[in-house]
Amino acid sequence: MLSQRLFAIVVGVLMLGSVAGFALMNVYQAPPQNEIPSIIDKPLSPQDRVYILRTGKVLIEYLYPEGCIDCSEKTALYQSFVNNFKNYAVLELVEVPSNETADRIIGNYGDTIELGNVTTGEGLMTTFCSIAIIQPKECLIMEI
C-alpha cells in the first residue's frame, strides 16, 4: 500500500514537472517575429519572396533603371498604394544598374501579372484584387 502511494506521488510529481517545464519552454523561447516592411529598397532573395507570399501578402516588384526620369510617377503610385494597404501588399522598389527591369505583381500562389500598362490607382486596385487571396474591404466593395 505504501509503495503504491509512493509510486503515485512520484508519477504525479513527474507529470507536474513536465507540464511546468513545457510551459516555461514556450514562454522563454517564443519564436521571433520577422517584421516585413511595406516598402523594401533592396533586391529580395527567392527565400524572402517566398516568406512574403506565405504571409498572405502580395508582392509588387518594381525594378527600374538608374536615372529613370519617367519612373517617379509609378514609384509614387506604388508607394501610395502599399502605404494604404500595409497588411496586404509589399513593394520591392529597387533602382537597378542594368536593363533587367521588372514591373509586376505576384500573388500568393506565384501568379504573376505584368503592370506595365497600369497607370492609375483604380487599375492597380483592380489588378491587386484579382490576384490577392487575402483582400481588404475595398476589394469586396468593388465586387458589389
N, C-alpha and C positions, 0 to 999 in steps of 0.2 A: 504494500500500500504506500509506504513511504517512498519507495523507489519510483513508483508511478507518478506520485505527486512531484517529486524532484525532476523527473523527466519532463513532465508537463510544464513546469516552471522554466526549465532550460529552453524548451521549444518556444514557449511564449516570449521569453527574452530575446531569442534569436529572431523571431518574427518582428517584434517591435524594433529591434536594432536595424534590421534590413529595411523596414519601412522608413525609419528616420534617416538612414544613410542614403536611400534613394531620393528622398525629398531634399536633403541637403545638396546632393549632386545636381539636381535640377535647378536649385536656387543659385548656387555659386558658379555653375558652368552654363549660363544662358548663352545660346548661340548669338554671335554678333550679328547685328542687323546692318546690312550693306545699304546705305542710303544712296539712292540713284538721283543724281542731279537732273533737272529737267532739260538743261542745255549742256552738252558736252562739247568742248572745243579741241578735242584731240581724237585721232583715229581710234576706233574701237577694235579690239581683238575679236575673233569669232566667239570666244568664250563670253566676252562682255555682251555681245549681241544676243546670244542665246539666253544669258541671265536676264537681260531686259525683257525679252519676249516671253520668258517663262513667268515673269511677274504679272503678265496680263496687259502690259503696256505695248503701244505701237511705236515703232522706231521710224523717225523721219530722218533720212540721210541726205544731207546737202553738202557735197564736197565741190567746191568751186575753185577755179584757177586763181593764182596770185594776181593781184592788181585788177581784178574784175570790177569794172565800173557799174555795170548793169545789175550786179548781184545784190546790191544793197536793198532793193525793193523786196526781193524774195526772202532775203535774210530777215528783214523786218516782219514780213508776213508770217514766216515760220516761228520766229521768236514770240510774236504776239499770240499766235495760236497755242503754242506749247505752254506759255505762261498762263493762259486761260484754262488749260486742261492738264495741269501738272500731274494729276493722278492717273492720266490715261495715255500720255504721249511723252516721248523723249526725243530731243533733237540732237543729232550729231552734226555739228556745224564746223567744218574744217576747211581752211584755205590750203589747197594742195599746190605744190610747185609744178606738177606736170599737167597733161591734158586728161588725166584719168578722173573725170568729174562724175558725180552721181547726184541725181535729183529724184528720189523715190521714197515711197512709204512701204514699210514692211510690217505685215500683220503677224499675229501670234503663231500661225501655222506656217510661216515662211512665205505667205502670199506677198507678192510684190507688185506695186502699181507705180508706173513712172509718173512723175509730177511735172514734167517739162512744160506742159500746156496749162497748168493750173496757175492762175494769176490773181485770184480773188479769195477772200476768206470763205465765201459760200462754196466755191468749188473745192477748196481744201476740206471743208467740213463734210461735204457730200462724199468725197473720196475716203476720208477718215472713217465716217460712219459705215461705209460699205465694207471696210476691212477689219475694223475693231471688233473684238469679241466682247470685251467689257466696255460698254458705251455710257457716255454721260447722258443726262436727261435731254440735252439738246438734240441728240440723235433720235431719241424716242419721239420728241415733239415734231421733228421733221417728217416722220412717217405718218403723222395724223393728217 
